[in-house]
Amino acid sequence: MKDPVRMKSSRYGIVLCLDPDMPYPKLLEAVQARFEASAHFFAHADMAVEFKGRAFTEEEELQMIETIEEAAGIHIICIIKTDEITERIHKRVLDESRHALHARDGMFYKGTLREKQILESESSIVIIGDVEEGARVISRGNVVVTGTIYGNITAGAGGNYEAVIAALHMRSGRLRIGDIDLKPVIGGSYSWARLL
């Protein structure tokens, strides 16, 4: 019988080739068993993951990520999609995230920030999800969002005018660095906001 979970390494993390026909609960168990057996190889690494051969709902994808992180003791920074543009974007976000981690100047928030939620950080922050309308993020460092920004973002709170805001898409009514309001700079499907 063909192995339902095959792992390959990539420059940015791992590629998981998954059985397209196995029922999701069984596949989740197989993934958990594979990562538990390989946990000693990962050494609490920060990495990206790419899924091949199988599409997931947002809820299934989140559950899969949590299972992998718990089973292997790793931290998944982002999911790399297979189309070339999105893959480049996620790799750039991953590089920025790793830089922030290695400098011990960052934190992660996994999940979508919902309306009326406020997230504050004394350092840079990477949000693995969206920032919905009505949500607020306030950071003394950079803010990197792997999804879309609809809410309000303040980077460089307290006067750090070198800070940046980066996201796949920006649809925000208000972006600020320090006390200055900005307009996003759109480059393809990747968006930046920075004082020049």
Secondary structure, 3 states (H helix, E strand, C coil): CCCCEEEEEECCEEEEEECCCCCHHHHHHHHHHHHHHHHHHHCCCEEEEEEECCCCCHHHHHHHHHHHHHHHCCEEEEECCCCHHHHHHHHHHHHHHHHHHHCCCEEEEECCECCCCEEEECCEEEEECCECCCCEEEECCCEEEEEEECCEEEECCCCCCCCEEEEEEECCCCEEECCEEECCEEECCEEEEECC
